[in-house]
Amino acid sequence: MAKVCLVTGGSGYFGSVLVSELIAAGYEVRVLDLNLPIERLPGVRYFQGDIRDTELCVESSQGVNTVFHNVAEVPLAKNRTLFEEVNILGTKNICEAAKANKVEKFIYTSSSAVYGIPRKNPVLHSDEKNPIEEYGHAKLEGEFIARQLISFGIEVKIVRPRTILGS
């Protein structure tokens, strides 16, 4: 049986690179994104829509083994409402869908913004989380939401990259 992955935000720069890598590794891939890519990859099943749509989250994650959750309202928007709706409510929606569909693994792309201004370098995973702006707070809340999946037998991984820019 093929391993099936759902990549939220799979049409963005990072998401599209991840989708290509997953395909190359032999995974069956689905993408959930507001915007679909101009050039769609063969064999990828695309779901166009909003992470805030609970039903779409459930539909797109049916039969999925692993969710890579990358969707986020980015800091440049400086829109607190969108940070809360997309980064927090959207994360709740995809986590609830993962639970309902008995997903095995959930990988959450957080941000180094959860650390705020580091007191030292290098920053370690165990260092204090002290976000200083709304984006960092929303991503940290998303981490708490994702971690709750562990109690339902879902393996959770959290990555905290620096800002990811396109090519």
N, C-alpha and C positions, 0 to 999 in steps of 0.2 A: 504494500500500500504506500502510495506517495505521501510524503510529508507536505502539508499545505500551510502556507504562511499568508497572513494578512498584513499588509503594510499600510498603516494610516499615514496620510501625507506622502504617498508613494509617487506623486507627480512632481514634487519639489526637487530641488537639487540633491539633497542628501537621500531622500526617498528613492529617487530614480536610480542613483548609484547602487543603493541597497537592493532594489528590485533586480537590477542586472546581475549583481553578485549572487543573489539567491537563485536565479534562473541558471546561471553558470554552474552552481553547485548541485543542480538537479531538483530543486524544489518547485512545486506548483505554487504559483503566486497570484494573490489577489491584491488589488489596490483600492483603498477608500480615500477619496480626495474631493474637495470642492471643484477643482479644475482637473480635467483630464489632459494628458499630454497630447501634443499635436500628432506625434508619431507614437502610436500604440504598439507595444511589443506583442508579437504573436504568442498565443498561449496564456497571456495574462488576462484575468477576469477583472474588469474595472467596474467599480461602484462609484457613481458620481453623486456627491451629496455632502451633507454637513454632519460632522461628528456629534453635533447637538441633537441629531435625529436618532432617537433610541431604537426605533424599528429598523432603520438602516444599519445601525451597529450590529444588531442581532442577526439580520439577514446576511451581512457581509462576513460575519465570523462563523457561520454555520459550517461544520465540517473542518474547521481550521485547527491545526495542532499548535501553531505559534503565532502570536500577535506581536508585531513590532509597532509600537505606538509612538509616532513621530509628530503628529499634528500638534501645532501650537500657534497661538497668536504671538507674533514676535515683538520684541521690545520697542522697535521703531514705531509701532502703532500707538503706543502710550494711551491705550484705551482700557481703563480698568474694567469696564463692563465686559469687553471681549476677552480680557485675560481670565475673568471669572467664568464666563460662559463656555469658552473654548477650552482653556487650559485646565479648568477644574471640573465643570459640568461635563464637558466632552470626555474627559478622562474617566469620570464616574460612569458615563454611558458605555464606553468601550470595555471597562472593567466588568460592569454588570453583564454585558453581552458575553464576555469571555467566561464568566461564571456559568451563565445559562447554557452555553454551548460546550461546557466542559473542556475548554482549551487547556493544553498541557503546560505551555510556557508563555510568559508575558514579558516582553522587553520594553521598558519605558525609557525614552530619550528625555532626560531631564536637562539640566544646564549647570554649568559651573557657577551661575548666578546665585545658586542656593547658598554659596559660601559668603556672599557679600564681598567686602574688601579683605582679602586674606591677611592674617597677621604674619605669615611666614610662607616661604616657598621651599620646596614644593608643597602644594596643598595635598593632604592625604584624605582618603575616604573617611577616616575617623575624625577629621577636624570638625570643629563647631560649624553648624549651619547658621548663618546670620544674614539672610538676604536684606538688601537695603532698598529695593524698589519693587513695584508691583509684580513685574515679570518673575523675579526670583521667588517671591512669596507664592505666586501661583504654581510655579514648577515644584516647589517644595511640598505644597499641598497635594499636588499630583503624585508625588512620591509616596506620601502617606496613604493615599487612596489605592495606589497600585500594590503596596505592601500588604494590604488587607486580603488580597487574593491568596496569599500564602496559607491562610487558615482554611481555604477551600481546596487545598491540595495542588494549587497552581504554582509552578516554579516562576519566581519573579527575579528579573535582573534589571538594575537601574544603571544607566550610563549618564555621565555628566560632562559632555563635551563643552569646550569653549565655543564661541560663536562659529557657526558653520556658514561659510560663504560659498557662492557658486564659483565655477571655474573662471 
